[in-house]
Amino acid sequence: MNRRNFVKAVSAGTLGATVVGHGIGKTGARRGVPPSDQIRLGIIGPGSRGQELMRYFLRVPGVRMAGLCDVYEPRFAAARKITGEDAPIYRDHRRLLEARDLDAVIVATPLSFHAEHTIAALQSARHVYGEKSLGFTVEHCERIVEAVRRSGKHFQVGHQYRYAPWFQQVVQRVGKGEIGSVKHIYGYWHRNGNWRRSVPEPKFERLINWRLYKEYSGGLTAELGSHLIDFANWVFGATPESVVGSGGIDTYHDGRETNDNVQIIFRYPGGRTFVFSSLTDNAKVGAELWIYGKDGSAEVTMEDAIFYYEPKRAASPVSEATTERGVPTGATYRTRGEMPYRGAGSPVKIPEGAEGNPNFLACRSFIESLRNNTRPFADELVGRASAVSVSLANKAIEAGRRIMFADHLKT
């Protein structure tokens, strides 16, 4: 796919925000699901994230887990506690995909395996819910997109914030010009912790702490940044043209290979910019996004959103001289205009009946797309836009130079 078609595909995703929230209830309860409407899921990779997804999917009436596949034996017992039944277990994903009683497959394995497992599931004629990022490399992403096209099956990527009602409202209101022309978005995902998990034996280090090793992981850019990059793509209705970045292993010298901090700048068409920062040694900012427009700003967190509006200013850029400690100063120096705004904002209100946890809403939406044969909002094209951005951002950090997207998105 060339860059022009790639950008068109991403831009088209902005339309989905107006319809995704329709009919979402507080609990998602659906009464009287007939046997013909039952959805049987298999999962490849019921680790920490996989088990979390299982819990959300099983909250959707008419869904059951019909197969568990992993290479780490202790996960089977943990997963069966979630299913509440002795769901069949498989130690090879190919054996899982040979089962006849599966309608769809969840892929929640380490990033480097996404392409292998997703393509195999699609070729077995199953729909797929695949965790982000879509693919490990640009090539992996293209192969997955092509596999979806060939299969005719539905694919949804794990960008659950696409289904968060306050995220949707922000995108709609910004798109209507509520805060004026938007040129800048800043995204932060700051934590204070080493991101390392305990292992029972050294031989399981890379299996359990795969996020710390480049063979399997895109690091902070993929695991955290992919969500915020997707949001920037969504707001701008475009994909980046170029990216520069920096990062390093500067705090946790424990044998890891992926950076413990990254700072990335994406440039979009029209002189627009998205800046992403991720730290693991200070959590002050937490996870949030700021959209800066000419007439206002929007703050978006994982739980809510608030709009702020720029103070009205006199038409003339030069006002009367002011006095500082008895000394006349130039009128261009105005502390009021330089201090952070601390006034009240306008919180985004969620319509009655549209509330819900984004993870649950995303999982339920996938099941509804299967039952109604409708295309998922966070589809493979949305996933590719974010995953390609992740891959090229990491390449820019490694190379220490600007990476142009057009050089990597040719046919």
N, C-alpha and C positions, 0 to 999 in steps of 0.2 A: 504494500500500500504506500502511495506517495504522501507527502506532507499535506497537500491540499485536502485530500480525502480524509486524512487522519484528523485534521482540524475540524472539518465539517461534521465528522462523527461525534467529536467531543461537544461541539456547539449544540448539536441536536439534543444532547442530554439535558440542556437547561429547560426544555419544555416539560420534562417529566415532573418537575417540582410542583406543578399546578394540579396534578392528579394523584400523586402517590398517597397523600394523606386521606383520600376519600374513604369514608367508611371505617376508619380506625377507631376501635373502642378502647376503653380503659383496660380491659382484661383480654380482649381478643376472643372472647367466648363465642363459639359457634355451636349451636345446638343441633342435635339430631343428625350427625354426620353419617350418611348411609355407608354400608360396606363397600360399595363401588367407588366411594370418594375417599377411601383410606389411602394414605401415602406411606410407603415403606422406604425408610432411609437406611443406607449403609454409610459408614464413616471410615475414612482412611486417615488415621492419626488422632485417636481420642486422647491426646495429651491435655495440657492445661486449657488451651483455647478450644480444642475439640470438645472437651467435656462441658465447657461453658455453652458452646453452641448446642450440644445435645439437650441441655436443660431448657434452653429457650425453644427449640423445635418441639420438644415433648409437651410444652404448654399449649401448643396449637392442637385443638381437637382433631382426632382422626389421624394423628401422626404416631408412628412407632418406629423404633430402631430395630432393623432386621439383620444387621451385620456389623461387626466391629473388627477392624484390621489395624494391627500395630506390630512393631518389631520388639517392643519392650513389654515383657510379660506382666509386670505389676499393673499395667494400665487396664487390663481386661477386667480385673476384679473391681477397680474403681468405676469403670464405665458401666458394669452390670448393676452396681448400686444405683446408678442414675436411671437406668432403664427399668429397674424393678423386676427384671426377668432374666433368664439365662439366654440372652441374645447370642446367636452363633458367633464364634470368633475365628479369625483368619490371621495367619502370620505372613501372608503374601497377598498383595492387593490383587493379583491376577486371579487368585482363588475366590476372593470376594466377588469379583466382577463376573465370575462364572455362575454365581447364584441366580436363580430364576425369579426370586420374590423381592426384587429391588426395583423401585421406581426412580430413585435419585440417589446421588452420592455426595457426601460432604468431604471435601479435601482440606484437611487442616494439618498438613505435614510441613516440615521445614521448607523454606522458600525455594531452595535449589531443586526440590522434587515436585514442585507444583505442575510444571509442564508434563512430566512423565505421567503423574497420577491423573491429572485432569484429562489429558488426551486419551489415555486408556479408558477412563470412565465414559467419555463421550463416544468412543469407538465401540463400546459395549452397549450403546443405545440407551444410556442413562442421562438424565438431566444432572447438572452439577451446581452445587453451591461451593465456591472455592474461596478460601481465605485470601486476604491481601498479603503481599502484592500479587498481582496476577501472575507474573513470571519473573524469573531471576535476571534474565537478560532481554535485550530487544528481540533477539531471535526467538527466545522462548515465548514471548508475548505474541509475536506474529504467528507462531505455530499453533498456539491455543486459539487465537481468533479464527484461524483457518479451520481448525478442527470443529469449532462450534458451527461455523458455516456449513461444513460438509455434513455434520450430524443432523442438523435440523432440530437439535434439542435446545432447551433453555439453559442459560448459564447466568449466574449472579455472583458478583464479587463481593467480598466481605467489607464493603465500605458502608457500615451501618449508619453513619451519620447522614447519609443521603436520605434516610428514612426518619430522621429526627424532625419533628414538626417545627421546632424553632429554627433549625438550620434552613428548612424549606422556606419559612416566612422571611427570613433575612435575605435569602437569594432573590425571592420575588420582589421584596420592597426595594432592595438595592437596584434590581433590574428596572424598576419603574422610575428610578431617578430620585428616590427620597433623600439621599445624601449627596446628590450631585454626581459629577463625573468622578469615577473611582480610578485612581492610578496606582494605589499602593495597598498591599495587604501584608500584614506581619503575622506570622504564626509561631507559637512557642509551645514546646513540650519539655518542661523542666521537671526533673525528679531528683531526689537525694537518696541514692542507693546504688549499689554496684551492679545491679541487673543480673547477678549470678545466683544460681539455684544450687542447693546442696545436692550432692550425689552420694549414693550408698557405697559405690566403689569407683576407683579411678577409671576403670574401663568404660564407665558410662558417662564420662565427662562431656564428650562431644555430642552424645545422644541427647542429653538433658540440657546442656548449655550451648546448643547449636547456634543460638543467636550471637554468640561471642566469636564465631569462627567464619572466616570469609568463604570457606568451601561451601557453606550452607546458607549464609545469611547476608542480607543487605544492611545489617546493623540498624542504627537509630533512624536512618533515612527511610528504610523500608518499614520497620516495625511501628514507628510512630509518625514519621514524616509523611508517609503515603496518604494518611487520612487528611492531613492539612493541605497537601499538594492537590489532592482531589477537590477539596473545597475551593482552592484558588482557581483551578481549572473550571469549576462549576460557575463561580461568580463571574469570571472573565469570559466564559463561553469560548475558551481557546486553550491551546497548549503552548508551553514556552517555546521561544525561539532559541534561547541559549541559557547556559547555567555556569556559574562559578561557585566554588565552595572551599571550605577549609575544615579541618578537624584533626583530632589526634587522640592518642592514648596518654592522657596527661595527669590522670588521678589514680586510676586503678592499674597498677603494673603487676598483673597477676597472670600473665600468659595469654590474655585475650588478644584477638586480632582485629576486631571491629572497634571503631573509635568510641571513646566515652564522651565525646562532645563533637557536634557538627554545627557549622554555620553555612547556609546555602542561600544564594541569590539567583532567582529565576527572572529572566526578562521575557515579557510577552509582547505580542504585536501591539502597536499603538503607544509605545513608551510606558507600558505598565510593568509593575514589579511585584514579585512575591518574595519575602524574606523569611527563611525558616531557621530557628535555633532550637537545639536540643542539648540539654545538660543532664548530667547524672550526679552532680555534686552540689546542687542547690535547687530547691523546689519552690522558691518564693513566687514565681509567676505561675507555675503549674502548667496546665494545658489550656490555651486560649488563642483566639484569633482576633485581630483588629483589622477592620476594613476602613480605610481612610478616603473620604470623598471631599470634594470642594466645599460642600455645605454641611457635612457632618461625618460622624463615625459610627461604626457598629462594633460592639464587643460581643464575641460569641464564645461561650464555654461549653463544656460537655454536658451542662445542665440547663443553661438558659442563654438569653441574649438581651442586650440593652442598646438602644439607639441614643446617640448624643448629637446635638446640633451646634454648629459653629456660631459664636456670638455675632450679632449684627455689628458691622463696623461702618464708620463714616465713609462716604464715597471718596474723600480725599485721602491719599496716603500720608499726608503731612498735617498734623494738628498743631495746636499751640504748644509753645515751649513749656516744659515742666521744670520743677525744681527738685533737686536731690541734695539734701543736707545744706540747703541755702545756696547751692550752685546751680545756675540755669544750665539745662542740658538740651541737646537736640531732641526734637519731637519724635524722631524715629526710634528712640529708646523708650519702650513702654513695658514696664514689668508685668502689667496686667495681661498683655498679649503673649508673654513668654512663660508664664506659670502654668503648670498642668491644670486642666479644668477639673474642678471638684464638685460641680453642681450636680443636681439630680438628672438622671437620664430617663428614658422612656422604655420600660421593660417590654419585651415582646410577650404578648398574651396568647396562650394556646387556646384555640377554640374548644368549646365543650365537646367531648367525645373524641378528641384528636390526641389526647395525652398517651404517653407510653414510653417504655424503655426502648431506645433505638435498636438494641440487639434483638429484642423480641419482635419489634415492628419489621425489621429486615427479614428475620426468619419467617415470620408469618406471611410477609409479602411474597417471598419465594414460593411458599406452599400455594398461595392463591394464584400465582402465575402458572403453576402446574395445573391446578384445578380448572382455571378459566382459559388456559392456553393463551396467555398474554405475555408479552416480552417484559422481562424484569427491567426496572428502571436503572439499577446499578448493574448494567450488563457487561459483556466482555469488552465493549468499546470504551466504556467508562474506566474499566479496570486497566486496559492497555494504556490509556492516556496517563494515568497516575504511575503505573509500573515502569513505563519507559522513562518518565521523568526521574523516578527513583534511580534507575540503573545509570542514566547519564549523569545525574548529580554525583553519584559515587565515583563514576569515572573521572569527573572533573576534579574531585577532591584528590584522587590518586595521582592524576596527571599534573595537578597544580596549575591548570590553565582553563580558559573558557572552552566549553564544548558547545558546538552549534548543532541543534537538533536536525537540521536539514541534512547534515552529513551522515546521519544514522537512520533516516526514515525514507530512504530511496527504495524503489521497487527491487 
